[in-house]
Amino acid sequence: MAYEAVKQYLEERGLADRITVHKTTSDTVEHAAALIGCRPEEIAKTMGFLLDDTAILIVTSGDAKIANAKYKERFGKKAKMIPWDAVEDTTGHEPGGVCPFALKDGVKVYLDRSLLRFETVYAAAGTANSTVRVTPAELEKLFGKDAWVDVCNLPE
């Protein structure tokens, strides 16, 4: 069901032709990169957090790690991930297929600046075996200029 909602969401925005459904799982950064044939850092991983009673998703590059101090500075609270067994009820997507598209009402999306290093990135498309190719500019168009945050650290 989530895949169909994501497909419709992307069709309405002229991006559905960028979806790829894979024969095997792309549920982790490493799996997705291997299937696509890109570097792991080019995967746009979507991480879910609870901010008080509100769900937020932060889309980061595949090699980025949430920096607790940066997160707390930006959001005023310590990072608290959505519990695994509540991910689908909270976002509308199962773990492994969480993406920033076709979400439940009230879920806010933020884009980490780590994505800006790449011309193209690959996000999940609602299932553990689907991906969509997008540019950071397209993500900004979907979520707004104010969606950009700097809450991650990159490997040295």
Residue, then its C-alpha position, 0 to 999 in steps of 0.5 A: m500500500a505504501y508503494e502505491a501511495v508513494k508512486q502516486y505522490l511522485e506521479e503528481r510531481g512528475l518524478a514517478d519515472r525515477i522509481t526502480v523496484h528491485k528483485t531483492t531488498s534495498d532496506t539498508v544503505e549498503h543493500a541499496a548502494a549495491l543494487i543501484g551501483c552507487r556509493p553508499e553516501e549517495i543513498a538518501k536515508t530517511m531517519g524518523f524521530l519523535l519531537d514531543d508528540t510530533a514525528i519528524l523525518i530527517v533525510t541524510s546522506g548514507d554516510a552521515k550520522i546524526a550529531n546529538a549536539k547539532y540535533k539538540e541545538r536545532f530542535g531544542k531536545k535530545a534526539k529520540m528515534i521512533p521505536w521500530d514497532a511504531v514506525e509504520d503507524t507513525t509514518g505510513h511506511e514500514p521500516g526499511g521502506v521509510c521515505p519522505f514521500a506520501l507520509k501520514d498527516g503531521v509528519k514533518v520532513y527535514l533535509d540534512r545538508s550532507l545531501l548537498r554534496f551530490e548531484t543525485v541521490y537515491a531514496a526509498a520509495g515506500t518499500a524495502n525493495s524500491t528506490v527513487r532517484v532525485t536531486p537535492a534541488e528536487l527535494e528542496k522543491l518538494f519540501g521547501k528551502d526551510a527544510w534544510v538543516d545541519v544536524c549530521n556529522l560526516p566520517e573523517 
